Amino acid sequence: MGSVPPIPRLVEGISYFDHLHDHHLRSSCSLHEKGWEDRDMIRIFVLMVFLFLYAPIAFVIASSFLDNGSFTLKWFEKVFEDYKVIRAFSNSLILAIASTFFSVILGTAAAYAYIRTKMSFESLFYTPVVIPEIAEALSLLLFYNLLSFPLGFYSVLLGHIAFNVAFVFVIVKARLAGYERSIEEASLTLGANEIQTFLRVTLPMAMPGIIAASLIAFTLSWDNFIKTVFTTGPGFQTLPMLIWSQAVRGVVSPSLNALATLMLLISITLAYLYIRVSTKRE
């Protein structure tokens, strides 16, 4: 017959396992509580970051609608009564439209050529996206000085195009890379030539990407400050430059807040449209 363990040892073993189980439960509870504490700290940190980023924007927007604590629109009326503001607004609008037009044409053509030929020039278009904008702006200024190119609208326009065409290329290339080439081949087989196939097949399929790229290019040009201030000349001023020139002189009036609110509203609207177009595209 086998030996039966003594009762005291059996009780001692059971007590030992109960102790281990209780210790495991206490450790699990403490880890669970610590996990919740870490999550709370992360939430607080994220909230502080959002407050740091967006509280000044909210203050600017609120200040543009208030006069002695009451709601008003007179600061916006004063903005549109100022000739300098109207001229700067017109300059920004014309510059953004022109740079968007040329950037979309060049970027779309480059994306189409890359998809069709797979030539190794893709990295060239990523360069303006990767390098710091101030370095690119300074290089443009030095290049203009080397060529004795007059600074003004056209120098700023060329700088914006050089920057925006990279974003257009990336967006349109991603769109063109996602469609079936067999559709183009079927069009050519049915008797359409290269131009007809591009206009009736390729271009409609790429249109959502082109529209999204246009919105991005317009937004980047609309509120661009660094390239503009480096490459502009006397007599040409955009809205970001006007706001900056008044702010550095200490002229932070409610009208200036209203002007910043208008720029912010246009940028947010364009960003929203870009998200909608990108969502439909996917």
MARMIFI-228918 format. One record per residue: x, y, z of N, C-alpha, C in turn; residue number from 1. Coordinates in Angstrom, 1 decimal. Example, Ala and Ser with C-alpha at 12.3 -4.5 7.8 and 13.67 -1.06 7.14 Angstrom:
<torfis>
[[13.2 -5.7 7.8] [12.3 -4.5 7.8] [13.2 -3.3 7.8] 1]
[[12.8 -2.2 7.1] [13.7 -1.1 7.1] [12.9 0.0 7.9] 2]
</torfis>
This chain:
<torfis>
[[0.8 -1.2 0.0] [0.0 0.0 0.0] [0.9 1.2 0.0] 1]
[[0.4 2.3 -0.7] [1.2 3.6 -0.8] [1.0 4.3 0.5] 2]
[[2.0 5.2 0.8] [1.9 6.0 2.0] [1.0 7.1 1.8] 3]
[[0.2 7.4 2.8] [-0.8 8.6 2.8] [-0.1 9.8 3.4] 4]
[[-0.1 10.9 2.8] [0.6 12.1 3.3] [-0.1 12.5 4.6] 5]
[[0.6 12.9 5.6] [0.0 13.4 6.8] [-0.9 14.5 6.6] 6]
[[-1.9 14.7 7.5] [-2.9 15.7 7.4] [-2.3 17.1 7.5] 7]
[[-1.4 17.3 8.4] [-0.8 18.7 8.5] [-0.1 19.1 7.2] 8]
[[0.6 18.2 6.6] [1.3 18.6 5.3] [0.3 18.9 4.2] 9]
[[-0.8 18.2 4.1] [-1.8 18.4 3.1] [-2.4 19.8 3.3] 10]
[[-2.7 20.1 4.6] [-3.3 21.4 4.9] [-2.3 22.5 4.6] 11]
[[-1.0 22.3 4.9] [0.0 23.3 4.6] [0.1 23.5 3.1] 12]
[[0.0 22.4 2.3] [0.1 22.6 0.8] [-1.1 23.4 0.3] 13]
[[-2.3 23.1 0.8] [-3.5 23.9 0.4] [-3.4 25.3 0.7] 14]
[[-2.9 25.6 1.9] [-2.7 27.0 2.3] [-1.7 27.7 1.5] 15]
[[-0.7 27.0 1.0] [0.4 27.6 0.2] [-0.2 28.0 -1.2] 16]
[[-1.0 27.1 -1.7] [-1.6 27.4 -3.0] [-2.7 28.5 -2.9] 17]
[[-3.4 28.5 -1.8] [-4.3 29.7 -1.6] [-3.6 31.0 -1.5] 18]
[[-2.4 31.0 -0.9] [-1.6 32.2 -0.8] [-1.1 32.6 -2.1] 19]
[[-0.7 31.7 -3.0] [-0.2 32.0 -4.3] [-1.4 32.6 -5.1] 20]
[[-2.6 32.0 -5.0] [-3.8 32.5 -5.7] [-4.1 33.9 -5.3] 21]
[[-4.1 34.2 -4.0] [-4.4 35.5 -3.5] [-3.4 36.5 -4.0] 22]
[[-2.1 36.1 -4.0] [-1.1 37.0 -4.5] [-1.3 37.3 -5.9] 23]
[[-1.6 36.3 -6.7] [-1.9 36.5 -8.2] [-3.0 37.5 -8.4] 24]
[[-4.1 37.3 -7.6] [-5.3 38.2 -7.7] [-4.9 39.6 -7.4] 25]
[[-4.2 39.8 -6.3] [-3.8 41.1 -5.9] [-2.9 41.8 -7.0] 26]
[[-2.0 41.0 -7.5] [-1.1 41.5 -8.6] [-1.9 41.9 -9.8] 27]
[[-2.9 41.0 -10.2] [-3.7 41.3 -11.4] [-4.5 42.6 -11.1] 28]
[[-5.1 42.8 -9.9] [-5.9 44.0 -9.7] [-5.0 45.2 -9.7] 29]
[[-3.8 45.1 -9.1] [-2.9 46.3 -9.1] [-2.5 46.6 -10.5] 30]
[[-2.2 45.6 -11.4] [-1.8 45.9 -12.8] [-3.0 46.5 -13.5] 31]
[[-4.2 46.0 -13.2] [-5.4 46.5 -13.9] [-5.6 48.0 -13.5] 32]
[[-5.4 48.3 -12.2] [-5.6 49.7 -11.7] [-4.5 50.5 -12.3] 33]
[[-3.3 50.0 -12.4] [-2.2 50.8 -13.0] [-2.4 51.0 -14.5] 34]
[[-3.0 50.0 -15.2] [-3.4 50.2 -16.6] [-4.4 51.4 -16.8] 35]
[[-5.4 51.4 -15.9] [-6.4 52.5 -16.0] [-5.7 53.8 -15.7] 36]
[[-4.8 53.9 -14.7] [-4.1 55.1 -14.4] [-3.3 55.6 -15.6] 37]
[[-2.6 54.6 -16.3] [-1.8 55.0 -17.4] [-2.7 55.6 -18.5] 38]
[[-3.9 54.9 -18.7] [-4.8 55.4 -19.7] [-5.3 56.8 -19.4] 39]
[[-5.6 57.0 -18.1] [-6.0 58.4 -17.7] [-5.0 59.4 -18.0] 40]
[[-3.7 59.0 -17.7] [-2.6 60.0 -17.9] [-2.5 60.3 -19.4] 41]
[[-2.7 59.2 -20.3] [-2.6 59.4 -21.7] [-3.7 60.4 -22.2] 42]
[[-4.9 60.1 -21.7] [-6.0 61.0 -22.1] [-5.8 62.4 -21.7] 43]
[[-5.3 62.6 -20.5] [-5.0 64.0 -20.0] [-3.9 64.6 -20.9] 44]
[[-2.9 63.9 -21.2] [-1.8 64.4 -22.1] [-2.3 64.8 -23.4] 45]
[[-3.1 63.9 -24.0] [-3.7 64.2 -25.4] [-4.6 65.5 -25.3] 46]
[[-5.4 65.6 -24.2] [-6.3 66.7 -24.0] [-5.4 68.0 -23.9] 47]
[[-4.3 68.0 -23.2] [-3.5 69.1 -23.0] [-2.9 69.5 -24.4] 48]
[[-2.5 68.5 -25.2] [-1.9 68.8 -26.5] [-2.9 69.5 -27.4] 49]
[[-4.2 69.0 -27.4] [-5.2 69.6 -28.2] [-5.6 71.0 -27.7] 50]
[[-5.6 71.2 -26.4] [-5.8 72.6 -25.9] [-4.7 73.5 -26.3] 51]
[[-3.5 73.1 -26.2] [-2.3 73.9 -26.6] [-2.4 74.3 -28.1] 52]
[[-2.9 73.3 -28.9] [-2.9 73.6 -30.4] [-4.1 74.4 -30.8] 53]
[[-5.3 74.1 -30.2] [-6.5 74.7 -30.8] [-7.1 75.8 -29.9] 54]
[[-6.7 76.0 -28.7] [-7.2 77.0 -27.9] [-6.9 78.4 -28.5] 55]
[[-5.7 78.7 -28.9] [-5.4 80.0 -29.6] [-6.3 80.2 -30.8] 56]
[[-6.5 79.2 -31.6] [-7.4 79.3 -32.8] [-8.8 79.7 -32.4] 57]
[[-9.3 79.0 -31.3] [-10.6 79.3 -30.8] [-10.7 80.7 -30.3] 58]
[[-9.7 81.2 -29.7] [-9.7 82.5 -29.1] [-9.7 83.5 -30.3] 59]
[[-8.9 83.3 -31.3] [-9.0 84.2 -32.5] [-10.3 84.3 -33.1] 60]
[[-11.0 83.1 -33.3] [-12.3 83.1 -33.9] [-13.3 83.8 -33.0] 61]
[[-13.3 83.5 -31.7] [-14.2 84.2 -30.8] [-14.0 85.7 -30.8] 62]
[[-12.8 86.1 -30.8] [-12.5 87.6 -30.8] [-13.0 88.3 -32.0] 63]
[[-13.0 87.6 -33.1] [-13.5 88.2 -34.4] [-15.0 88.4 -34.4] 64]
[[-15.7 87.8 -33.5] [-17.2 87.9 -33.4] [-17.7 88.7 -32.2] 65]
[[-16.8 89.2 -31.4] [-17.1 89.9 -30.2] [-16.7 91.4 -30.1] 66]
[[-17.6 92.2 -29.5] [-17.3 93.6 -29.3] [-17.9 94.0 -27.9] 67]
[[-17.0 94.1 -27.0] [-17.4 94.4 -25.6] [-18.3 93.3 -25.0] 68]
[[-18.0 92.1 -25.4] [-18.7 90.9 -24.9] [-20.0 90.6 -25.6] 69]
[[-20.4 91.3 -26.7] [-21.6 91.1 -27.4] [-21.2 90.6 -28.8] 70]
[[-22.1 89.9 -29.4] [-21.9 89.4 -30.8] [-22.0 90.5 -31.8] 71]
[[-21.1 90.5 -32.8] [-21.1 91.5 -33.8] [-20.4 91.0 -35.1] 72]
[[-20.7 91.6 -36.2] [-20.0 91.3 -37.5] [-19.3 92.5 -38.0] 73]
[[-19.2 93.5 -37.2] [-18.6 94.8 -37.8] [-17.1 94.6 -38.1] 74]
[[-16.4 93.7 -37.4] [-15.0 93.5 -37.7] [-14.8 92.9 -39.1] 75]
[[-15.7 92.1 -39.5] [-15.7 91.6 -40.9] [-16.0 92.6 -41.9] 76]
[[-17.0 93.5 -41.6] [-17.3 94.6 -42.5] [-16.1 95.6 -42.6] 77]
[[-15.4 95.8 -41.5] [-14.2 96.7 -41.7] [-13.1 96.0 -42.5] 78]
[[-13.0 94.7 -42.4] [-12.0 94.0 -43.3] [-12.2 94.3 -44.7] 79]
[[-13.5 94.2 -45.2] [-13.8 94.3 -46.6] [-13.9 95.8 -47.0] 80]
[[-13.8 96.7 -46.1] [-13.7 98.1 -46.4] [-12.3 98.6 -46.6] 81]
[[-11.3 97.7 -46.2] [-9.9 98.1 -46.3] [-9.3 97.7 -47.7] 82]
[[-8.8 98.7 -48.4] [-8.3 98.4 -49.7] [-7.1 97.5 -49.7] 83]
[[-6.3 97.6 -48.7] [-5.1 96.7 -48.6] [-5.5 95.2 -48.5] 84]
[[-6.6 95.0 -47.7] [-7.1 93.7 -47.5] [-7.6 93.1 -48.8] 85]
[[-8.4 93.9 -49.5] [-9.0 93.5 -50.7] [-7.9 93.1 -51.7] 86]
[[-6.9 94.0 -51.8] [-5.8 93.7 -52.8] [-5.1 92.5 -52.4] 87]
[[-4.8 92.3 -51.1] [-4.0 91.1 -50.7] [-4.9 89.9 -50.9] 88]
[[-6.2 90.0 -50.7] [-7.1 88.8 -50.9] [-7.1 88.5 -52.4] 89]
[[-7.2 89.5 -53.3] [-7.1 89.2 -54.7] [-5.8 88.6 -55.1] 90]
[[-4.7 89.1 -54.6] [-3.4 88.5 -54.9] [-3.3 87.0 -54.5] 91]
[[-3.8 86.7 -53.3] [-3.8 85.3 -52.8] [-4.7 84.4 -53.6] 92]
[[-5.8 84.9 -54.0] [-6.8 84.1 -54.8] [-6.2 83.8 -56.2] 93]
[[-5.7 84.9 -56.9] [-5.1 84.7 -58.2] [-3.9 83.8 -58.2] 94]
[[-3.1 84.0 -57.2] [-1.9 83.1 -57.0] [-2.3 81.7 -56.8] 95]
[[-3.2 81.4 -55.9] [-3.6 80.1 -55.6] [-4.2 79.4 -56.8] 96]
[[-5.1 80.1 -57.6] [-5.7 79.5 -58.8] [-4.7 79.2 -59.8] 97]
[[-3.8 80.2 -60.1] [-2.8 80.0 -61.1] [-1.8 78.8 -60.8] 98]
[[-1.3 78.8 -59.5] [-0.4 77.7 -59.1] [-1.1 76.4 -59.1] 99]
[[-2.4 76.3 -58.8] [-3.1 75.1 -58.8] [-3.3 74.6 -60.2] 100]
[[-3.6 75.5 -61.1] [-3.8 75.1 -62.6] [-2.5 74.5 -63.1] 101]
[[-1.4 75.2 -63.0] [-0.1 74.6 -63.6] [0.4 73.4 -62.8] 102]
[[0.2 73.4 -61.5] [0.7 72.2 -60.7] [-0.1 71.0 -61.1] 103]
[[-1.4 71.1 -61.3] [-2.2 70.0 -61.7] [-1.8 69.4 -63.0] 104]
[[-1.6 70.3 -64.0] [-1.2 69.9 -65.3] [0.1 69.2 -65.3] 105]
[[1.1 69.8 -64.7] [2.5 69.2 -64.6] [2.5 67.9 -63.8] 106]
[[1.9 68.0 -62.6] [1.9 66.8 -61.8] [1.1 65.6 -62.4] 107]
[[0.0 65.9 -63.0] [-0.8 64.8 -63.6] [0.0 64.2 -64.8] 108]
[[0.6 65.1 -65.6] [1.4 64.6 -66.7] [2.5 63.7 -66.3] 109]
[[3.2 64.2 -65.2] [4.3 63.4 -64.7] [3.9 62.1 -64.1] 110]
[[2.7 62.1 -63.4] [2.2 60.8 -62.8] [1.8 59.8 -63.9] 111]
[[1.2 60.3 -65.0] [0.8 59.5 -66.1] [2.0 58.9 -66.8] 112]
[[3.0 59.7 -67.0] [4.3 59.3 -67.6] [5.0 58.2 -66.8] 113]
[[4.9 58.4 -65.5] [5.6 57.5 -64.6] [4.9 56.1 -64.6] 114]
[[3.5 56.1 -64.6] [2.8 54.9 -64.6] [3.0 54.1 -65.9] 115]
[[3.1 54.9 -67.0] [3.2 54.2 -68.3] [4.6 53.7 -68.6] 116]
[[5.6 54.4 -68.1] [7.0 54.1 -68.4] [7.8 53.5 -67.3] 117]
[[7.4 53.7 -66.0] [8.1 53.3 -64.8] [9.5 53.8 -64.8] 118]
[[9.7 55.0 -65.3] [11.0 55.6 -65.3] [11.4 56.0 -63.8] 119]
[[12.7 56.0 -63.5] [13.2 56.2 -62.2] [13.4 57.7 -61.9] 120]
[[12.3 58.5 -62.0] [12.4 59.9 -61.6] [11.4 60.2 -60.5] 121]
[[10.9 59.2 -59.8] [9.9 59.4 -58.8] [10.5 60.1 -57.6] 122]
[[11.7 59.8 -57.3] [12.4 60.4 -56.1] [12.5 61.9 -56.2] 123]
[[12.6 62.4 -57.5] [12.7 63.8 -57.7] [11.5 64.6 -57.2] 124]
[[10.3 64.0 -57.3] [9.1 64.6 -56.9] [8.9 64.5 -55.4] 125]
[[9.5 63.6 -54.7] [9.4 63.5 -53.3] [10.4 64.5 -52.6] 126]
[[11.3 65.1 -53.3] [12.3 66.0 -52.7] [11.6 67.2 -52.1] 127]
[[10.7 68.0 -52.8] [10.1 69.1 -52.1] [9.3 68.8 -50.9] 128]
[[8.8 67.6 -50.8] [8.0 67.1 -49.7] [8.8 66.9 -48.5] 129]
[[10.0 66.4 -48.7] [10.9 65.9 -47.6] [11.8 67.0 -47.1] 130]
[[12.4 67.9 -47.9] [13.3 68.9 -47.4] [12.5 70.0 -46.7] 131]
[[13.1 70.7 -45.8] [12.4 71.8 -45.1] [12.0 72.9 -46.1] 132]
[[10.9 73.5 -45.8] [10.4 74.5 -46.8] [11.2 75.7 -46.8] 133]
[[11.8 76.1 -45.6] [12.6 77.3 -45.6] [13.9 77.1 -46.4] 134]
[[14.4 75.9 -46.5] [15.6 75.6 -47.3] [15.3 75.7 -48.8] 135]
[[14.1 75.2 -49.1] [13.7 75.3 -50.5] [13.4 76.8 -50.9] 136]
[[12.8 77.6 -50.0] [12.6 79.0 -50.3] [13.9 79.7 -50.4] 137]
[[14.8 79.5 -49.6] [16.1 80.2 -49.7] [16.8 79.8 -51.0] 138]
[[16.8 78.5 -51.4] [17.4 78.1 -52.6] [16.8 78.8 -53.8] 139]
[[15.4 79.0 -53.8] [14.7 79.7 -54.8] [15.2 81.1 -54.9] 140]
[[15.3 81.8 -53.8] [15.8 83.2 -53.7] [17.2 83.3 -54.3] 141]
[[18.1 82.4 -53.9] [19.4 82.5 -54.5] [19.4 82.2 -56.0] 142]
[[18.6 81.3 -56.4] [18.5 81.0 -57.8] [18.0 82.2 -58.6] 143]
[[17.0 82.9 -58.1] [16.5 84.1 -58.7] [17.5 85.2 -58.8] 144]
[[18.3 85.4 -57.7] [19.3 86.4 -57.7] [20.4 86.0 -58.7] 145]
[[20.7 84.7 -58.8] [21.7 84.3 -59.8] [21.3 84.7 -61.2] 146]
[[20.0 84.5 -61.5] [19.5 84.8 -62.9] [19.1 86.2 -63.0] 147]
[[19.1 87.0 -62.0] [18.6 88.4 -62.0] [17.1 88.4 -62.4] 148]
[[16.4 87.4 -61.9] [15.0 87.3 -62.1] [14.2 88.3 -61.2] 149]
[[13.4 89.1 -61.8] [12.6 90.1 -61.0] [11.7 89.4 -60.0] 150]
[[11.7 89.9 -58.7] [10.9 89.3 -57.7] [9.5 90.0 -57.7] 151]
[[8.5 89.2 -57.6] [7.1 89.7 -57.7] [6.2 88.5 -57.8] 152]
[[5.1 88.7 -58.6] [4.1 87.7 -58.7] [4.6 86.4 -59.4] 153]
[[5.4 86.6 -60.4] [5.8 85.4 -61.2] [6.9 84.6 -60.4] 154]
[[7.7 85.3 -59.6] [8.7 84.6 -58.8] [8.0 83.8 -57.7] 155]
[[7.0 84.3 -57.1] [6.2 83.6 -56.1] [5.4 82.5 -56.8] 156]
[[4.9 82.7 -57.9] [4.1 81.7 -58.6] [5.0 80.5 -59.0] 157]
[[6.2 80.7 -59.5] [7.1 79.6 -59.8] [7.5 78.8 -58.5] 158]
[[7.7 79.5 -57.4] [8.0 78.8 -56.2] [6.8 78.0 -55.7] 159]
[[5.6 78.5 -55.8] [4.5 77.7 -55.4] [4.3 76.4 -56.3] 160]
[[4.5 76.6 -57.6] [4.3 75.5 -58.5] [5.3 74.4 -58.2] 161]
[[6.6 74.8 -58.0] [7.7 73.9 -57.7] [7.3 73.1 -56.4] 162]
[[6.6 73.7 -55.5] [6.3 73.0 -54.2] [5.0 72.1 -54.4] 163]
[[4.0 72.6 -55.1] [2.7 72.0 -55.2] [2.7 70.8 -56.1] 164]
[[3.6 70.9 -57.2] [3.5 69.8 -58.2] [3.9 68.4 -57.6] 165]
[[4.7 68.5 -56.5] [5.1 67.2 -55.9] [3.9 66.5 -55.2] 166]
[[3.0 67.3 -54.6] [1.8 66.7 -53.9] [0.9 66.2 -55.0] 167]
[[0.7 67.0 -56.1] [-0.2 66.5 -57.1] [0.3 65.2 -57.7] 168]
[[1.6 65.1 -57.9] [2.2 63.9 -58.5] [1.9 62.7 -57.6] 169]
[[2.1 62.8 -56.3] [1.9 61.7 -55.4] [0.5 61.3 -55.3] 170]
[[-0.5 62.2 -55.3] [-1.9 61.9 -55.2] [-2.4 61.3 -56.5] 171]
[[-2.1 61.9 -57.6] [-2.6 61.4 -58.9] [-1.9 60.0 -59.2] 172]
[[-0.6 59.9 -58.9] [0.0 58.6 -59.1] [-0.6 57.5 -58.4] 173]
[[-1.0 57.7 -57.1] [-1.7 56.7 -56.3] [-3.0 56.3 -57.0] 174]
[[-3.7 57.3 -57.6] [-5.0 57.0 -58.2] [-4.8 56.2 -59.5] 175]
[[-3.8 56.6 -60.3] [-3.6 55.9 -61.6] [-3.0 54.5 -61.3] 176]
[[-2.3 54.3 -60.3] [-1.7 53.0 -60.0] [-2.8 52.0 -59.6] 177]
[[-4.0 52.5 -59.2] [-5.0 51.6 -58.7] [-6.0 51.1 -59.7] 178]
[[-6.0 51.6 -61.0] [-7.0 51.1 -61.9] [-6.4 50.1 -62.9] 179]
[[-7.3 49.3 -63.5] [-6.9 48.2 -64.4] [-6.4 48.7 -65.7] 180]
[[-5.2 48.4 -66.2] [-4.8 48.7 -67.5] [-5.5 48.0 -68.6] 181]
[[-6.2 46.9 -68.2] [-7.0 46.2 -69.3] [-8.1 47.0 -69.9] 182]
[[-8.6 48.0 -69.1] [-9.6 48.9 -69.6] [-9.1 49.8 -70.8] 183]
[[-7.9 50.3 -70.6] [-7.2 51.0 -71.7] [-7.0 50.1 -72.9] 184]
[[-6.5 48.9 -72.6] [-6.2 48.0 -73.7] [-7.5 47.6 -74.5] 185]
[[-8.6 47.5 -73.7] [-9.9 47.2 -74.4] [-10.3 48.4 -75.3] 186]
[[-10.1 49.6 -74.8] [-10.4 50.8 -75.6] [-9.6 50.8 -76.9] 187]
[[-8.3 50.5 -76.8] [-7.4 50.5 -78.0] [-7.8 49.4 -78.9] 188]
[[-8.2 48.3 -78.4] [-8.6 47.2 -79.2] [-9.9 47.5 -80.0] 189]
[[-10.8 48.3 -79.4] [-12.1 48.6 -80.0] [-11.9 49.7 -81.1] 190]
[[-10.7 50.2 -81.3] [-10.5 51.2 -82.3] [-10.2 52.6 -81.9] 191]
[[-10.2 52.9 -80.6] [-9.8 54.2 -80.1] [-8.3 54.4 -80.2] 192]
[[-7.9 55.7 -80.5] [-6.5 55.9 -80.5] [-6.0 56.3 -79.1] 193]
[[-4.7 56.7 -79.0] [-4.1 57.0 -77.7] [-4.8 58.2 -77.0] 194]
[[-5.0 59.2 -77.8] [-5.6 60.5 -77.3] [-7.0 60.2 -76.8] 195]
[[-7.8 59.5 -77.7] [-9.2 59.2 -77.3] [-9.3 58.4 -76.0] 196]
[[-8.4 57.4 -76.0] [-8.4 56.6 -74.8] [-8.0 57.4 -73.5] 197]
[[-7.1 58.3 -73.6] [-6.7 59.1 -72.5] [-7.9 60.0 -72.0] 198]
[[-8.5 60.6 -73.0] [-9.6 61.6 -72.7] [-10.8 60.9 -72.2] 199]
[[-11.2 59.8 -72.8] [-12.5 59.1 -72.4] [-12.4 58.0 -71.4] 200]
[[-11.2 57.5 -71.2] [-11.0 56.4 -70.3] [-10.1 56.7 -69.1] 201]
[[-8.9 57.1 -69.4] [-7.9 57.3 -68.3] [-8.2 58.6 -67.5] 202]
[[-8.5 59.7 -68.2] [-8.8 60.9 -67.5] [-10.0 60.8 -66.5] 203]
[[-11.2 60.3 -67.0] [-12.3 60.1 -66.1] [-12.0 59.3 -64.8] 204]
[[-11.2 58.2 -65.0] [-10.9 57.4 -63.9] [-9.9 58.1 -62.9] 205]
[[-9.1 59.0 -63.5] [-8.1 59.7 -62.6] [-8.7 61.0 -62.0] 206]
[[-9.9 61.3 -62.5] [-10.5 62.6 -62.1] [-10.7 62.8 -60.5] 207]
[[-11.1 61.8 -59.8] [-11.2 62.0 -58.3] [-9.9 62.3 -57.7] 208]
[[-8.8 61.7 -58.2] [-7.5 62.0 -57.7] [-7.0 63.4 -58.1] 209]
[[-7.4 63.8 -59.3] [-7.0 65.1 -59.8] [-7.7 66.2 -59.0] 210]
[[-9.0 66.0 -58.7] [-9.8 66.9 -57.9] [-9.2 67.1 -56.5] 211]
[[-8.9 65.9 -55.9] [-8.3 65.9 -54.5] [-6.9 66.7 -54.6] 212]
[[-6.1 66.4 -55.6] [-4.8 67.1 -55.7] [-5.0 68.6 -55.9] 213]
[[-6.1 69.0 -56.7] [-6.3 70.4 -56.9] [-6.7 71.1 -55.6] 214]
[[-7.5 70.4 -54.7] [-7.8 71.0 -53.4] [-6.6 71.2 -52.5] 215]
[[-5.8 70.2 -52.5] [-4.5 70.3 -51.7] [-3.6 71.4 -52.2] 216]
[[-3.4 71.4 -53.5] [-2.5 72.4 -54.1] [-3.1 73.8 -53.8] 217]
[[-4.4 74.0 -54.0] [-5.0 75.4 -53.7] [-4.8 75.7 -52.2] 218]
[[-5.0 74.8 -51.3] [-4.9 75.1 -49.9] [-3.4 75.4 -49.6] 219]
[[-2.5 74.7 -50.1] [-1.1 74.9 -49.8] [-0.6 76.3 -50.3] 220]
[[-1.1 76.7 -51.5] [-0.7 78.0 -52.0] [-1.5 79.1 -51.4] 221]
[[-2.7 78.9 -50.9] [-3.5 79.9 -50.4] [-3.0 80.5 -49.1] 222]
[[-2.5 79.6 -48.2] [-2.0 80.1 -46.9] [-0.4 79.9 -46.8] 223]
[[0.3 79.8 -47.9] [1.7 79.6 -47.8] [2.3 81.0 -47.5] 224]
[[3.3 80.9 -46.5] [3.9 82.2 -46.1] [5.4 82.2 -46.3] 225]
[[6.1 81.1 -46.0] [7.5 81.0 -46.1] [8.1 81.3 -47.5] 226]
[[7.6 80.5 -48.4] [8.0 80.7 -49.8] [7.6 82.1 -50.4] 227]
[[6.5 82.5 -50.0] [6.0 83.8 -50.5] [6.9 84.9 -50.0] 228]
[[7.2 84.9 -48.7] [8.0 86.0 -48.1] [9.4 86.0 -48.6] 229]
[[9.9 84.9 -49.0] [11.3 84.8 -49.5] [11.4 85.2 -51.0] 230]
[[10.3 84.9 -51.7] [10.4 85.1 -53.2] [9.6 86.3 -53.7] 231]
[[8.9 87.0 -52.9] [8.1 88.2 -53.3] [9.0 89.4 -53.5] 232]
[[8.4 90.4 -54.1] [9.1 91.7 -54.3] [8.2 92.8 -53.8] 233]
[[8.7 94.0 -54.0] [7.9 95.2 -53.6] [6.6 95.3 -54.4] 234]
[[5.5 95.6 -53.7] [4.3 95.8 -54.5] [3.4 94.6 -54.6] 235]
[[3.9 93.4 -54.1] [3.0 92.2 -54.2] [3.0 91.6 -52.8] 236]
[[1.7 91.6 -52.2] [1.5 91.1 -50.9] [0.3 90.2 -50.8] 237]
[[0.4 89.1 -50.2] [-0.7 88.1 -50.0] [-1.3 88.3 -48.6] 238]
[[-2.4 87.6 -48.4] [-3.1 87.7 -47.1] [-2.2 87.2 -45.9] 239]
[[-1.5 86.1 -46.0] [-0.6 85.7 -44.9] [0.5 86.8 -44.6] 240]
[[1.0 87.4 -45.7] [2.0 88.4 -45.5] [1.4 89.7 -44.8] 241]
[[0.2 90.0 -45.2] [-0.5 91.2 -44.6] [-0.8 90.9 -43.1] 242]
[[-1.2 89.8 -42.8] [-1.5 89.4 -41.4] [-0.2 89.5 -40.6] 243]
[[0.9 88.9 -41.2] [2.2 88.9 -40.5] [2.7 90.3 -40.3] 244]
[[2.6 91.2 -41.3] [3.2 92.5 -41.3] [2.5 93.4 -40.2] 245]
[[1.2 93.1 -40.0] [0.4 93.9 -39.0] [0.7 93.3 -37.6] 246]
[[0.9 92.0 -37.5] [1.2 91.4 -36.2] [2.5 91.8 -35.7] 247]
[[3.6 91.8 -36.5] [4.9 92.2 -36.0] [5.0 93.6 -35.6] 248]
[[4.1 94.5 -36.1] [4.0 95.8 -35.6] [3.2 96.0 -34.4] 249]
[[2.7 94.9 -33.9] [1.8 95.0 -32.7] [0.4 95.4 -32.9] 250]
[[0.0 95.4 -34.2] [-1.4 95.9 -34.5] [-2.3 94.6 -34.6] 251]
[[-2.6 94.1 -33.4] [-3.4 92.9 -33.3] [-4.8 93.4 -33.0] 252]
[[-5.6 93.8 -34.0] [-6.9 94.3 -33.8] [-7.9 93.2 -34.0] 253]
[[-9.2 93.4 -33.6] [-10.2 92.5 -34.0] [-10.4 92.3 -35.5] 254]
[[-10.1 93.3 -36.2] [-10.2 93.2 -37.7] [-9.2 92.2 -38.2] 255]
[[-8.0 92.2 -37.6] [-7.0 91.2 -37.9] [-7.4 89.8 -37.6] 256]
[[-8.1 89.7 -36.4] [-8.7 88.4 -36.0] [-9.7 87.9 -37.0] 257]
[[-10.5 88.9 -37.5] [-11.6 88.5 -38.5] [-10.9 88.1 -39.8] 258]
[[-9.8 88.7 -40.2] [-9.1 88.3 -41.4] [-8.6 86.9 -41.3] 259]
[[-8.0 86.6 -40.1] [-7.4 85.3 -39.9] [-8.5 84.2 -39.9] 260]
[[-9.7 84.6 -39.3] [-10.8 83.7 -39.3] [-11.3 83.4 -40.7] 261]
[[-11.3 84.4 -41.6] [-11.7 84.1 -43.0] [-10.8 83.2 -43.7] 262]
[[-9.5 83.4 -43.5] [-8.5 82.5 -44.1] [-8.7 81.1 -43.5] 263]
[[-8.9 81.0 -42.2] [-9.1 79.7 -41.6] [-10.3 79.0 -42.1] 264]
[[-11.4 79.7 -42.3] [-12.6 79.1 -42.8] [-12.4 78.6 -44.2] 265]
[[-11.7 79.3 -45.0] [-11.5 78.8 -46.4] [-10.6 77.6 -46.4] 266]
[[-9.6 77.5 -45.5] [-8.7 76.4 -45.5] [-9.4 75.2 -44.9] 267]
[[-10.3 75.3 -43.9] [-11.1 74.2 -43.4] [-12.0 73.7 -44.4] 268]
[[-12.7 74.6 -45.1] [-13.6 74.1 -46.2] [-12.9 73.3 -47.2] 269]
[[-11.8 73.8 -47.7] [-11.0 73.0 -48.7] [-10.5 71.7 -48.1] 270]
[[-10.1 71.6 -46.9] [-9.7 70.4 -46.3] [-10.9 69.4 -46.2] 271]
[[-12.0 69.9 -45.8] [-13.2 69.1 -45.7] [-13.6 68.5 -47.1] 272]
[[-13.5 69.3 -48.1] [-13.8 68.9 -49.5] [-12.8 67.8 -49.9] 273]
[[-11.6 68.0 -49.6] [-10.6 67.0 -49.9] [-10.9 65.7 -49.2] 274]
[[-11.3 65.7 -48.0] [-11.6 64.5 -47.3] [-12.8 63.8 -47.9] 275]
[[-13.8 64.6 -48.3] [-15.0 64.0 -48.9] [-14.6 63.3 -50.3] 276]
[[-13.8 64.0 -51.1] [-13.4 63.5 -52.4] [-12.6 62.2 -52.2] 277]
[[-11.7 62.3 -51.2] [-10.8 61.1 -51.0] [-11.6 59.9 -50.5] 278]
[[-12.6 60.2 -49.7] [-13.5 59.1 -49.2] [-14.3 58.5 -50.3] 279]
[[-14.9 59.3 -51.2] [-15.6 58.8 -52.3] [-14.7 58.0 -53.3] 280]
[[-13.5 58.5 -53.4] [-12.5 57.8 -54.3] [-12.2 56.4 -53.8] 281]
[[-12.1 56.2 -52.5] [-11.8 54.9 -52.0] [-13.0 54.0 -52.0] 282]
</torfis>
